Amino acid sequence: MSAVQRPRAAEPIWLPDPSEAARSRIARFTDFVARRTGITHADYRSLWTWSVQDLPGFWSAVGEFFDIRTSGTWECVLDDAPMPTTRWFPGARLNYAEHALRTGDSRDTALISVGEDGTTTRTTWAELRAQVGALAAWLRRQGVRAGDRVVGYLPNTSHTVVAFLATASLGAVWSACGQDYGADGAASRFAQLEPVVLFAADGYRWNGRQHDRRAQSAALQAALPSVRVTVRVPNLGLPTSAEDDTVRWEDALAGPAECVFEHVSFDAPLWVLFSSGTTGTPKGIVHGHGGVLLDHHKLLGLHLDLGPGDRFLWYTTTNWMMWNMVVSGLLVGSTVVLYDGSPTHPGPGRLWELAAEHRASVLGVSPGYLQASAKAGLEPGRDLDLGALRVLGSTGAPLPAQSYHWVHDHIGPRVQVGSTSGGTDIVSGFAGSAPNTPVWPGEISAPLLGVALQAFDADGRPVTGEVGELVVTRPMPSMPLYFWNDPDGSRYHQAYFGSYPGVWRHGDWMTRTAHGSVIVSGRSDSTLNRHGVRLGSADIYAVVDGLPGIRESLVIGAELPDGRYWMPLFVVLEPGHELTDDLRGALASAIRTHASPRHVPDTVIQVPALPHTRTGKKLEVPVKRLLQGARVDQVAGREAVDDITALEYFTRFAPSPAGTGPSAPGATGHTP
């Protein structure tokens, strides 16, 4: 890993308004800490330094400030065990769903669910509590108990929120998957969990079309022999056959019942999120009730300043950890706005229109959406009423500096750009913004409170002003409890602690600047991260390499210096085959149908050979770095590659200085 000296930062593009910052929850929290500890903090950096030096003091203060309700003992915050075996609040018992349902006034709106066709339903806090109570009682009658697994093959609607909260109220474990996955892809995740109940919708809408998933839902049910009962969710209102043996959603909610919350241990599993599956079967990442409660209160309540009266809209699907973060908006009493559909249908301004219509206080989008809005010549700040918008969140990929300027000029100078870096692994963030942090173009304002964030060089030394590995040197409560089916913890340890003993390595390139901000340069591994949705390359290979005429393939997702994300598919063909338009179309169709419609490559390129390690592993990361402009001698040693000429061949696909010519990303294809 070579170190790159960062240029001196420009002036901030956004500065906190002193009066608004003084009214924020993070200001009240700072005063609370001063009264509690006798330590005053003049600015964010001082508060952050204390938060990572005194983990017990900080996290217990978060729990008390947000009135986290527990039974048992709360005195011991964390034990002395090193990561990843640290235990938090070992004597406490609580329940996530209890906190998610306790805050809002019964008559106020808890959920606004919007379909791509414009259909909108509003659920009050009273209605949400009633639905969760009824569904939880039905689950109990099916024999569901604490620790059992319940899964959802569902789009981003209110049904999914209700099913999750009902599951969590019992102490059972939730996992969800969007319906853009086929039955095989969903089963590769859910079958590991041996779930007892499956919730499955009849379909979803995308780009103006209804996608009927009744057959896929039936196939998924058949692939999960542990499932005792399946609940049919009527998202599209499609009819069922006479042979259908599922339970109707309406019938599962038919029996009124009060919410009852099973208090479980602080580290009891709440949900299982799945990794991208880059190197094989997706890993089940298990997070706990207590860790999620603490971290999401901190992130949403302090950093995003969300609370009662606010409306929280972040574009996501149920495949992505941001869905879990959005649902946690209920923890702080905000109204959660759910959107199920394409962010650009019927036009590129759809998310801006939703934010205006529903008076969003915080809107979350991807860097790609901001770039598309700019290219489309949109003027949301002029053409729409975005007066309620305080924070524009962005995550999923690095946000280029020009997007900060576009937001300033075309959304409004008082809207704070809250670029955030985090991950499914911690179901939270490492770096982001707060009401009292400046914003510099192209930079994330600061490490989040309680996150001991550093950039390490290859020797494990912290560096400032240079690109290094993003690491966390002290425990966080939302770090995974464990991986599913990893009894000795070896896979978990190797995933995050194999490079720097006792230190979490996340897999991102990062720079800590002299003024305290963070610059994330993209993934240092080979995960495909398009539009904030991650997919493992293995999922692509499983589809492509089995097609006639394809000998081998290599897919790369490369973040380019100008902010674009380029995802080419390189193929080695069998003798006698040509890369025709028909073959390109077949490849795209197969990936769209059997892997993910969001990860259809930008272009298909024929190459004579692929480089591998001596043990036969495709050199994805070295090729990615070549596509970003690195030299061959910077990405791999000759002795480590089975065919160095195959690796050298990929240098021709790096972007030229002008972004034009035969090597420019976006070309229709290259044939040797």
DRENNU-661330 format. One line per field, with one value per residue (C-alpha): x, z, y. Coordinates in Angstrom, 1 decimal. Each point is the difference from the previous one (the first is absolute). Example, Ala and Ser with C-alpha at 12.3 -4.5 7.8 and 13.67 -1.06 7.14 Angstrom:
BEGIN
c1 = [12.3  1.4] $
c3 = [7.8  -0.7] $
c2 = [-4.5  3.4] $
//
This chain:
BEGIN
c1 = [0.0  1.6  -0.5  -1.5  0.5  -3.4  -0.1  -0.9  -3.7  -2.1  -2.0  -3.2  -3.0  -2.4  0.4  -2.4  -2.4  0.9  -3.6  -1.1  2.9  -0.7  -3.6  1.1  -0.1  3.8  0.3  -2.4  1.9  3.3  -1.6  -1.3  3.5  1.4  -2.5  0.6  3.8  1.1  1.8  -0.9  0.5  0.4  -0.4  -0.8  3.6  0.4  -3.2  1.1  3.4  -1.7  -2.5  2.8  2.3  -2.8  -2.2  -1.8  -0.7  -1.2  -2.2  -1.6  -0.7  -1.7  -2.2  -1.0  -0.6  -2.3  -1.6  0.8  -2.2  1.4  -0.6  2.9  3.2  1.4  3.1  2.7  0.2  2.6  2.4  3.7  0.0  1.6  -1.8  -1.8  -1.0  -0.9  -3.3  -2.2  -2.3  0.2  -2.7  -2.6  -3.2  -2.1  -1.9  0.5  -3.7  -1.0  2.1  -1.1  -3.7  0.1  0.7  -2.6  -3.4  -2.8  -1.6  3.1  1.3  2.7  0.4  -0.7  0.2  0.2  -0.2  1.6  -3.6  -0.6  -2.2  0.6  -1.0  0.5  0.2  -0.4  2.0  -3.2  -0.6  3.6  -0.1  -3.3  1.3  3.3  -1.9  -2.5  2.7  2.3  -3.0  -0.5  3.7  -0.2  -3.0  2.2  2.5  2.6  2.3  3.0  3.0  -2.2  0.6  -2.6  0.8  -1.6  0.2  -1.4  0.2  0.4  -3.6  -1.7  -0.7  3.8  0.3  -2.9  1.3  3.4  -1.2  -2.4  2.9  2.3  -2.6  0.1  3.8  -0.1  2.6  -0.9  1.6  -1.3  0.8  -1.4  -2.0  2.5  1.8  -1.2  -1.1  3.5  1.7  -2.4  0.3  3.8  -0.4  -3.2  0.7  3.0  -2.3  -2.5  -2.9  -3.4  -2.1  0.2  -1.6  -0.2  -1.6  -1.8  2.3  1.5  0.1  3.0  0.4  -3.7  -0.5  -1.5  2.2  -2.0  1.9  -2.6  1.9  3.3  -1.6  -1.4  3.4  1.7  -2.5  0.8  3.7  -0.4  -1.2  0.3  -2.9  -3.2  -2.2  0.2  -1.8  -1.1  0.4  -2.3  2.3  -1.4  -3.3  0.4  -2.3  1.1  -0.6  -2.4  3.1  1.5  0.8  1.2  -1.6  -1.4  1.6  -3.4  -0.7  3.3  -1.0  -3.6  0.2  0.5  2.7  2.1  3.7  2.0  3.8  2.3  3.0  3.1  3.7  1.8  1.9  -3.0  -0.2  -2.4  0.5  2.3  1.3  1.9  3.3  0.4  1.4  3.1  1.8  -2.9  -3.1  -1.2  1.0  -2.7  1.0  -1.8  -0.7  -1.5  -2.9  2.0  2.9  -2.4  -2.1  3.0  1.7  -3.2  -1.1  3.4  0.1  -3.6  -0.6  3.4  1.5  -3.1  -1.9  -3.2  -2.8  -3.8  -1.4  2.7  -0.5  2.8  0.2  3.1  -0.3  0.7  -1.1  -0.4  3.2  2.1  0.9  -1.4  -3.5  0.9  1.2  -3.1  -2.3  2.1  -1.4  -2.9  2.4  0.3  -3.7  0.4  -2.4  1.5  -0.7  0.3  0.2  -0.3  1.1  2.6  1.5  -0.2  -3.5  -1.9  2.8  3.4  -1.4  -2.2  1.8  0.1  -3.8  -0.5  2.1  -2.0  -3.4  0.7  2.0  3.1  2.4  2.7  0.2  2.5  1.1  3.0  2.9  -1.2  -3.4  1.5  2.1  -3.0  -2.0  2.8  0.3  -3.8  0.1  -2.3  -0.7  -1.7  0.7  -1.7  -2.8  -1.1  -0.7  2.9  -0.2  -0.2  3.2  3.0  2.3  0.7  1.6  2.1  1.5  0.8  3.1  2.3  -1.6  2.0  0.7  -2.1  -3.2  0.5  0.1  -3.1  -2.0  1.1  -1.0  -3.1  -1.5  0.9  3.0  -1.5  -0.4  2.8  1.6  0.2  2.3  0.4  2.2  -1.0  -1.0  -2.2  2.6  -0.8  -3.5  1.1  2.6  3.7  0.0  -2.6  -1.2  -1.7  -1.9  3.2  2.5  1.2  -0.2  2.8  -0.6  1.0  0.5  -2.0  -0.2  1.4  0.2  -3.3  -0.2  1.2  1.9  3.8  0.7  3.5  1.7  2.8  2.9  1.1  2.0  -2.9  1.0  -2.5  0.5  -1.5  -0.2  0.8  -2.2  -0.2  -2.2  -3.1  0.2  -1.7  2.3  -2.6  -3.2  -3.4  -3.2  -1.5  2.9  -1.3  -0.8  1.2  -0.4  -2.7  1.4  3.4  0.2  3.6  0.0  2.8  -1.8  -1.0  3.5  1.6  -2.5  0.9  2.9  2.3  2.1  0.6  -0.4  -2.6  -0.9  -3.1  1.0  -3.0  1.3  -0.3  2.8  -0.1  1.8  -0.1  0.5  1.8  -3.2  -1.8  -2.0  0.0  0.4  -1.1  1.4  -1.9  0.2  3.4  -1.6  -1.9  -3.6  -2.3  -1.6  -2.4  -2.6  0.7  -1.0  2.8  0.3  2.7  1.8  -0.6  -3.7  0.9  2.4  -2.6  -2.2  2.5  2.5  -2.7  -1.1  0.9  3.1  1.4  3.2  0.5  -1.0  1.1  -2.2  1.3  -1.6  2.4  -0.4  1.6  1.6  -2.8  -2.6  -1.3  -0.4  0.9  -1.0  1.4  -0.3  3.1  -0.5  2.3  -1.9  0.2  1.7  -2.3  -2.2  -0.3  -1.2  -3.1  -2.8  -2.1  2.4  0.3  -3.8  -0.1  2.6  -1.9  -3.3  1.4  1.6  -3.2  -2.2  2.2  2.3  -1.1  -1.6  2.0  3.3  -0.2  3.5  0.5  1.8  1.3  3.6  1.8  3.5  2.4  0.6  -0.5  2.7  -0.1  2.0  2.1  -2.8  -2.5  -1.9  -1.0  2.0  -3.1  1.6  3.1  -2.0  -2.3  3.0  1.3  -3.3  0.3  3.4  2.6  3.1  0.5  2.9  -2.2  -2.8  1.7  3.4  1.0  0.6  -3.5  -1.7  -0.4  0.1  1.4  -0.8  -3.7  0.2  1.9  -2.6  -2.5  2.0  -1.5  -3.4  1.1  -1.6  2.1  0.8  -2.7  -2.5  -0.1  1.5  -0.2  0.8  -2.9  -2.5  -3.4  1.3  -2.2  2.7  3.6  1.1  3.6] $
c3 = [0.0  -1.1  2.0  -1.8  1.4  0.0  -1.2  2.6  0.4  -1.3  2.3  1.4  -2.3  3.0  3.6  2.9  0.9  3.6  1.2  -1.8  1.3  3.6  -0.3  -1.3  2.0  -0.2  1.8  2.7  0.2  0.4  2.9  1.5  -0.1  1.7  2.8  0.3  -0.1  0.7  -3.3  -2.5  -3.8  -2.0  -3.4  -1.8  -0.2  3.8  0.6  -2.5  1.7  3.3  -1.5  -1.3  3.0  2.6  -1.6  3.2  0.8  -3.5  -0.7  3.4  -0.6  -3.3  1.8  2.7  -2.3  -2.2  2.9  -1.2  2.2  1.4  2.6  1.8  0.7  -2.1  2.0  -2.0  -3.4  -1.7  1.2  -0.5  -2.8  -3.2  -3.3  -1.3  3.3  1.9  1.8  0.6  3.0  0.9  2.7  -1.9  -1.7  -2.4  -3.3  -3.2  -1.0  3.3  -0.6  -3.6  1.0  3.2  -1.2  -2.4  0.9  -0.9  -2.5  -1.8  -3.1  0.5  -3.5  -3.5  -2.6  -3.6  -3.0  -3.4  -1.4  2.5  2.4  3.5  3.3  3.4  3.2  3.3  3.1  1.5  -3.2  -0.1  3.6  -0.7  -3.1  1.7  3.1  -2.2  -2.2  3.0  1.7  -3.3  -0.1  3.6  -1.0  -2.7  2.7  -0.8  3.0  0.9  -2.2  -2.8  -3.5  -2.0  -3.6  -2.5  -3.8  -0.2  -1.5  1.9  1.4  3.3  0.1  0.3  2.9  1.9  -0.6  1.2  3.2  0.8  -0.4  2.2  2.7  0.6  0.1  -3.3  -2.7  -3.2  -3.5  -3.2  -3.7  -2.8  -2.8  -2.7  1.1  -1.5  2.2  -0.2  1.1  2.9  1.0  0.0  2.9  1.8  -0.1  2.3  2.7  0.0  0.4  1.4  -1.7  -3.4  -1.0  -3.8  -2.1  -3.3  -1.8  -0.3  -2.4  -1.9  -2.9  -0.7  0.0  2.4  0.7  1.0  2.6  0.9  -1.8  1.6  3.4  -0.4  -1.1  3.0  2.3  -1.4  0.4  3.7  1.6  3.5  -0.7  1.8  -1.4  -2.8  0.2  -3.3  -0.2  -2.5  -1.4  -3.5  0.8  -2.3  0.3  1.4  -1.3  1.6  1.0  1.9  3.6  1.4  2.6  -1.1  1.6  1.0  1.9  1.9  1.3  0.6  3.8  2.0  2.7  2.1  -0.7  2.4  0.0  0.9  1.7  -1.3  0.9  -1.4  -2.4  -1.1  -3.9  -1.5  -3.7  -2.5  -2.9  -2.8  -1.6  -3.7  -0.4  -1.9  0.8  0.1  2.0  1.6  3.6  2.6  2.2  3.3  2.0  3.5  1.5  2.3  -2.3  -2.7  2.5  1.3  -3.3  -2.0  2.8  -0.3  -3.7  -0.7  3.1  0.4  -3.5  -2.1  2.7  -0.6  2.4  0.3  -2.7  -2.5  -3.1  -1.1  -3.6  -1.2  -3.2  0.6  -0.6  2.5  -1.2  1.3  3.6  -0.5  0.2  3.6  0.7  -1.5  2.2  3.0  -0.6  2.1  3.0  0.2  -0.8  -3.6  -2.8  -2.4  -3.7  -1.9  -3.8  -2.1  -3.6  -2.3  1.1  -3.6  -1.0  -1.6  -0.1  1.4  2.7  1.8  3.3  0.1  -0.6  2.8  2.4  -0.9  0.2  3.4  1.5  0.6  2.6  -1.0  -3.5  -0.9  -3.5  -1.8  -1.7  -3.3  0.5  0.7  -3.1  -2.1  1.3  -1.0  -3.5  -0.4  0.7  3.0  2.2  3.1  2.2  -2.5  -1.3  3.2  3.6  1.9  2.9  2.6  -1.2  2.4  -0.9  -3.3  0.8  -2.5  0.4  -1.9  -1.8  0.3  -0.8  -2.4  0.8  -2.9  1.5  3.1  -2.1  -2.0  3.2  1.2  -3.2  -1.0  3.3  2.3  1.9  3.4  -0.7  1.6  -2.1  2.4  -1.9  2.1  -0.1  1.8  -0.9  0.3  2.3  2.8  -1.3  0.7  -0.9  0.6  -1.1  -0.8  1.0  3.0  0.4  1.4  -2.6  -3.2  -3.4  -2.5  -3.7  -0.6  3.7  2.8  2.9  2.8  1.7  1.7  3.8  1.7  -3.1  0.4  -3.7  -1.5  -3.3  0.2  -2.3  -1.0  3.2  2.2  0.8  0.1  -2.7  -0.6  -3.4  -1.7  -1.4  2.3  1.1  1.9  3.4  3.4  3.0  2.8  0.3  -1.2  1.4  -3.5  -1.2  -0.9  2.8  -2.3  -3.4  -0.5  -0.2  1.2  3.4  0.8  -1.3  -2.5  -3.0  1.9  1.3  -3.4  -1.7  2.2  2.2  -2.2  -1.2  3.2  3.2  2.4  -2.5  -2.3  -3.7  -2.1  -3.6  -1.0  -1.0  2.3  0.8  3.3  -0.8  2.2  0.8  1.1  -3.0  -1.7  -3.7  -1.1  -3.4  -0.6  0.8  0.5  -0.7  -3.0  1.1  -2.7  1.6  -2.5  1.0  3.6  -0.5  0.4  -1.8  -0.1  -3.2  0.7  -0.7  -3.5  -0.7  1.0  -2.9  -2.7  0.2  -0.6  -3.3  -3.4  -1.5  3.2  1.3  2.9  1.1  2.3  1.3  1.5  1.7  -0.1  1.5  -2.4  0.9  -1.6  2.3  -2.5  0.8  -2.8  0.0  -3.0  -0.6  -1.6  -1.7  -1.4  -2.8  -1.1  -3.3  -2.9  1.8  -0.5  2.2  -2.0  0.9  0.6  2.5  1.8  0.2  1.3  2.7  1.1  0.1  2.0  2.6  0.3  0.5  2.1  1.9  0.3  -2.3  1.7  -0.9  -3.8  -1.2  -1.8  -2.8  -1.0  -1.1  -1.5  1.2  -0.9  3.5  3.7  2.6  3.1  3.2  0.1  1.7  -2.8  1.6  -2.4  0.6  0.4  2.2  -2.1  -3.2  1.7  1.0  -3.6  -1.2  2.4  -1.5  2.1  -1.5  -0.1  2.4  2.5  0.1  0.0  0.1  -3.1  2.1  1.3  -3.4  -2.2  -3.2  0.3  -3.6  0.7  2.8  -2.1  -2.7  2.3  0.0  -3.3  1.7  2.4  -0.7  -2.0  1.5  -2.2  0.7  -3.8  -2.4  -0.2  3.7  1.2  2.2  -1.6  -3.3  -1.6  0.2  -0.9  -2.0  0.0] $
c2 = [0.0  3.2  3.2  3.0  3.5  1.8  3.7  2.6  0.3  2.8  2.2  -1.7  0.2  -0.1  1.3  -0.6  2.8  0.7  0.4  -3.2  -2.0  1.3  -1.4  -3.4  -3.3  -0.3  3.3  -1.2  -3.2  1.9  2.0  -3.3  -1.5  3.2  -0.3  -3.8  0.1  3.5  0.1  2.7  -0.3  3.2  -1.7  -3.3  -1.1  0.3  -2.0  -2.7  -0.3  -0.6  -2.5  -2.3  0.4  -0.7  -2.7  -0.9  3.7  0.8  -3.0  0.1  3.7  -0.9  -2.6  2.4  3.0  -2.0  -1.8  -3.6  -2.1  -3.2  -2.6  -1.7  1.9  2.9  0.8  -1.9  1.7  -2.3  -2.7  -0.1  -2.5  1.2  0.2  -2.0  -1.6  3.2  -0.3  3.1  0.5  -3.7  0.3  2.0  -1.3  2.0  -0.2  2.1  -0.1  1.5  3.1  0.3  0.1  2.0  3.6  1.3  1.6  -2.5  2.4  1.0  -1.7  -2.6  -1.4  1.4  -2.7  1.1  -2.3  0.7  0.5  2.8  -2.1  1.4  -1.4  1.6  -2.0  1.8  -1.0  -1.5  -2.1  -1.1  -1.2  -1.8  -1.7  -1.1  -1.3  -2.0  -1.5  -0.8  -1.9  -1.9  -0.9  -1.3  -2.2  -1.5  -0.9  2.6  0.7  2.0  -1.0  -1.5  1.5  1.8  1.2  2.4  -0.2  3.5  3.5  3.2  0.5  0.3  -3.7  -0.7  2.4  -1.6  -3.5  1.0  1.7  -2.8  -2.5  2.1  0.5  -3.8  -0.1  -1.9  0.7  1.9  -0.1  1.5  -0.2  2.1  -1.6  1.0  -3.1  -3.2  -2.9  -1.6  3.2  0.5  -3.7  0.2  2.5  -1.1  -3.8  0.5  1.4  -2.9  2.4  -1.0  2.7  1.6  3.3  0.3  2.7  -0.7  2.4  3.5  2.9  1.3  2.4  0.1  -3.8  -2.4  -3.0  -3.0  -2.0  -2.6  -2.8  1.0  0.2  -3.5  -1.2  1.6  -1.5  -3.4  0.6  0.7  -3.3  1.5  2.5  -1.1  2.8  2.6  3.3  1.5  3.8  1.7  2.7  -0.1  -1.6  -3.0  -2.9  -3.4  -3.5  -2.5  -2.1  2.9  -1.1  3.4  2.1  3.4  3.1  1.2  -3.2  0.1  3.4  -0.8  -0.6  3.2  -0.2  2.3  0.3  -2.2  0.2  -2.8  1.4  -1.7  0.3  3.1  -2.2  -2.1  -0.2  2.6  -0.6  -1.7  2.1  -1.7  0.9  0.3  -3.5  1.0  -3.2  -2.4  -0.5  3.3  0.3  0.6  2.9  0.0  3.2  0.3  1.9  2.2  0.9  1.1  2.0  1.9  0.7  0.9  2.4  1.7  0.1  1.1  2.1  1.8  0.0  0.4  1.9  -2.0  0.0  0.4  2.2  -0.9  -2.1  -2.4  -1.1  -2.0  -1.9  -3.7  -3.5  -2.8  -1.5  2.9  0.9  3.4  -1.6  -1.0  3.5  1.6  -2.1  1.1  3.5  -1.2  -0.3  3.8  0.7  1.2  -0.8  -2.6  0.4  -3.2  -0.1  -3.1  0.5  1.5  3.3  1.3  -1.0  1.6  2.6  0.7  2.3  -2.6  0.1  3.8  0.0  -2.5  2.1  3.1  -1.7  -1.6  2.8  -2.0  1.3  -2.4  -1.5  -2.7  -0.8  -1.5  1.9  -1.4  1.6  3.4  -0.3  -1.1  3.0  2.4  -1.6  0.3  3.7  -0.3  3.1  -1.5  3.0  2.3  -2.2  -1.8  1.0  -1.6  2.4  -2.8  -1.6  0.5  -2.9  -1.7  -3.3  -1.9  -3.5  -3.1  1.4  3.0  3.3  2.2  3.6  1.3  -1.6  2.1  3.1  -1.1  -0.5  3.5  1.6  -2.0  -1.2  2.8  1.4  -0.8  -3.7  -1.9  -2.8  -3.0  -2.3  -3.2  -3.1  -3.2  -3.5  -3.0  -1.5  2.5  1.0  3.6  2.6  0.7  3.6  2.6  3.5  1.6  3.3  1.6  -1.2  1.9  -1.6  0.0  -0.9  -3.6  -0.8  -1.6  2.4  -2.2  -3.4  -0.8  0.2  -3.2  -1.1  -0.2  0.4  0.1  -0.5  -2.6  -0.5  -3.5  -0.3  0.8  3.6  2.8  2.6  3.4  1.7  -3.4  -2.7  -3.0  -2.9  1.1  -1.6  0.3  -0.5  -0.3  -1.9  1.2  -1.4  -0.6  -2.2  -3.5  -2.4  -2.8  -1.5  -2.6  -3.5  1.1  -1.9  0.7  3.6  -0.6  1.4  3.1  0.5  -0.4  2.4  3.0  -0.8  -2.1  3.0  1.9  -2.1  1.6  2.7  0.0  0.3  0.9  -0.2  3.7  2.4  3.0  3.3  1.9  3.7  2.5  1.8  -3.2  -1.0  -3.4  -0.8  -3.5  -1.0  -3.2  -3.6  -1.6  -3.4  -1.3  0.5  1.4  3.1  1.5  2.6  -0.9  -3.6  -2.5  -3.3  -2.6  -0.7  -3.7  0.7  1.3  -2.8  -2.6  1.3  1.0  -2.8  -2.6  1.5  -1.6  1.5  1.6  -1.5  2.4  3.4  2.8  2.8  3.2  3.0  2.9  3.5  2.4  3.4  2.0  -1.6  -2.6  -3.6  -2.3  -3.7  -2.0  -3.7  -1.6  -3.3  -2.7  -1.8  -3.6  -0.6  0.6  2.5  3.8  2.8  0.9  2.4  -3.1  -1.4  3.3  0.1  -3.6  0.8  3.1  -1.9  -2.9  2.3  2.1  -3.1  -2.3  2.3  3.6  2.6  2.7  -1.6  -0.4  1.0  3.3  -1.8  -3.4  -0.3  -3.0  -0.6  -2.8  -1.3  0.9  0.3  -2.2  -0.7  -3.0  -1.9  1.0  2.9  2.8  3.2  2.3  2.7  0.4  0.3  2.6  2.1  -0.2  1.3  2.9  1.0  -1.9  -1.6  -3.8  0.2  1.7  -2.6  -3.4  -1.7  -2.0  -3.1  0.0  -0.1  -3.0  2.0  3.5  0.9  -0.7  2.6  2.5  -0.2  1.8  3.2  0.9  0.5  2.7  3.4  2.3  3.4  1.6  -2.7  -0.8  -2.4  -3.8  -0.5  2.2  -1.8  -0.3  -1.3  -2.6  -2.6  -0.9  -3.0  -0.9] $
//
